């Protein structure tokens, strides 16, 4: 029970990206990806390795954000500031967009589906959690900003899709 972040604050280090969370979650995620890519395991265990690597990566990203707002400590008890909630949304929106565009570039359907799934979760979180505390003009500006970012992502995705289709017919 000692050093349990659900009970007490656990210090992860004063640096933003280079801290104990790197050793705890990020490096094992990378090792699992390497093991899966090099074919050291049976094919039927690959989905499990990829899923576990993704979960550990999510823990690392969310832990870094949480630590940034709590002075380098992973403190799960206590409230969340509005800025921290927006930071989660912005970071995951950028990561989802990067996954979608990387999947288009590498032509990987599974990565594209994961990217759109993460994007859907970010949109749901933005509507249900982030904008729940806003009123008036702030809420309107947030809806407009989210809508414009989604339109921009859709436009770029469509532009990339048409570029590939035009390249395939030649």
N, C-alpha and C positions, 0 to 999 in steps of 0.2 A: 504494500500500500504506500510505501514511501515513494516520493517523486511521481505520484500519479497526478497528471494535469487536471483530472476531474475533481480532485480534492484540494490540491495546492498548486501554486505557481511553480513552473519548472523553467529554470534559466537555460536558454538555448545558445546564448552567445550574443555579443554586442554587434556583430557584423550582420548585414542584411541577408546575403546569399550564402556566405561561407560561415556555417555555424554547425551545431550538433545535429540539426535536422538533415543536413547534407549526408552525414554518416548514417543517420537513422533511417532515412527514407529515400533520398535521391540516388545514392550510390547503389543500394540494392535494386532499385528500379532499373538502373542502367545495366547492372550485371544480369538481371533477368532477361532484358532485351537482347543482350549479347549472346546469352546461352540459347535463347530461342532462335536467333538469326543464324547462329553457327551450326545448328542442327544437332546439339548434344543430347537432345531429349526426343522421345517419340512424338510423332506428328499429332497424336490425339491429345497431348498435354500442351500444345502450343496456345490454344485459346486461354487456358488457365494461366500460363506464364504471361501472356499479353495483358490479361485482365488484372492480375496481381501487380504487374509493373505499372499499369494505369492507375490503380488505386494508390500505390505508394507515391506516384508522381503527384496525384491530387492532394495527398496528405502533405507532401513537401511544399507545394505551392500555397495551399491554405495556411500551413504552419508559418511560412515566411511572412505572409500578409498579417497573420495574427500577431506574430512576434514584432513586426514593425510598429504596430500600434500599442504594444504593451511593453516597450522597453527591452526587447530581446528575451521576453519570457513567453512561454506557451501557457497561457492562462485561459482555461475554458470556462471557468466560473466567472460570472460577472457579465455586464452588458456589452453591447456592441455600439460603437459610435456610428453616426450616420456616414461619416467619411470612410470608415472601414467597410461598411456595407457597399458603398459605391466602388471602393477599390476592388472588392471581390468581383463585382459585376464587370468592371472595365477590364480587369486582367483576364477573366474567363471569356469575355467577348473577343478580346484580341487573340487569345489562344484558339478559340473556336474558328475564328476567321482564318488564322494561320493554318489550322488543320484542313479546312475546306480548300484553301488555295494550294496547299502542298499536295493534297489528294488529287486535285485536278492536274497538277504538274507531273506527279508520279503515276497517275491513272490507277489509283487504288480506291476501289469502291468502299471497302470496310472503313478506311480512314475518313472518307467523305461522310459516311453515315454517322460515325462517331462525332465528327465535327458538327454536323447538323443537330445531333442529339444534344451536344453540349450547348449549342446555340439556342435550342429550344428551352433547355433548363435555365439559361441566363435570361431569356425573355420572360419566362414565368416568374423567376425570382425578381426581376426588375419591376414587373407589374404588381406582384403580390406583396413584396417586402419593401423594396426601395421606395416606391411611390406611395406606400401606405401612410407615411408620416408627412408627406408634402401636402401643401394646400395652395390654392390659388395659382399665381403666376409660376411658382416653382414647379408645380405639378404639370402645368401646360408646357413649360419649356422642356421638362424631362421627357414627356410624351413625344414632343416634336423631335428632340435630339435622338431618342431611341428609334423613332420612325425613320428619320433621315439616315441613321447608321444602318438600319436594316435595308432600306432602299439602296444605299450605296453598296452594301455587300451583295445584294441580289443583282444589281447592275454589273458589278465586276465579275460575279460568277457567270452570269449570262454571257458577258463579253468573252470570257475565257472558254466557255463551252462552244460558242459559235466559232471562235478561232480554231479550236481543235477539229470541229466538224468540217470547216473549210479546208484545213490542212489534210484531212483524211481523204477527201474526194479527189485531190490532185494526183 
